[in-house]
């Protein structure tokens, strides 16, 4: 896993009205299982698996992180 954040995204709001906007930090993941980890600042983590399309669920991971969890979106790299 990359040690440095690849990009910080600011301004993704919570779904609940009246909540403050929170900074999310994204990390790119390389290797046999590619993916993205988005930190939302909470104590809970979720694993977001790709479906049959094989794409990394980046937007879904960001949405979950916007709710305060750490979301790990993964997919298996194609065999080559």
Buried (B, 14 or more C-beta within 10 A) or exposed (E): EEEEBEEEBEEBEBEEEEEEEBEBBBBBBEEEEBBBBBBBEEEEBBEBEBEEEEEBBBEBBBBBBBBBBBBBBBBEEEEE
